């Protein structure tokens, strides 16, 4: 935030959508429909149990996914799950490997965030940090994150370049 103005993130992924929790009411409605059409009458306890059980389980899963697999890139910070790093600490973005090439060494680097590796359904983006460490950022749309990070690093290097210096 700058002077009370909310600046939208350069890149953002929520991790999971709350729409999954609607599976509970849908399961309960389907169960009630089957009971009524089977001629056994509408017993409300089993559908209500499934509504609570399915919705509760999915709500926990969605909350965990939104906490641990969300991504947000601003002008100052890159947040991967619950871990945040300063964009100023990023020195280099490794290029995307060509198809058929051996996996680059950054693919075995630690993934940002508190998970053991790159979350399922996401693709790693290799980063070199100022301390000399190599890490993996990750996103579902890794090419968009890579472009946003590259543009941000180019913008920062242009700002830090002395006036009159060649590009």
C-alpha positions, 0 to 999 in steps of 0.5 A: 500500500502506498499512501492509502492506495491499494496496488494490485499484485503483479501476479496472484494465484489463490491456491483453491476455490471455495466452490468445492465446498458446494459438493456437500449440499449437492451430495445431500440433495442427490441422496435426498432425491434418490431416497424420495424416488426409491419410494422409501421417503425422505429421511433427513438424517443421512443427507444432513450427515453427508452434507456436514461430513463432505462440506467440513472435509472439503472446507479443511482441504480448501483452507489448507490449499489457500494457505499453502499453495497460494502465490502473490507477487508484488513490487516488493515481495514474492509470497509462496504459501506461507513463505515470503521473500523480498524481490530485491533478494532475487538476482537471476531467473533461470531460463526454462529448460528446452524439451529433451534437455537434461533437467537443470540443476535448479530443479533439485533446489528447495521449493519456496514455501513450507511444503516439501517440494513444488506442490502438485499441479504447479511448475517450478521457476528457478531463482538465484538469490543474493546469498548465492542460494538457488530456490524454486518459485512455483505456480500453476501458470509458471510462464506468467509468473516467470514473465512477471518476475523477469519484467520486475527484475528488468525494471529494478535493474533499469532503476538502479542503472546510473544515468547515462549508462548503456543498456 
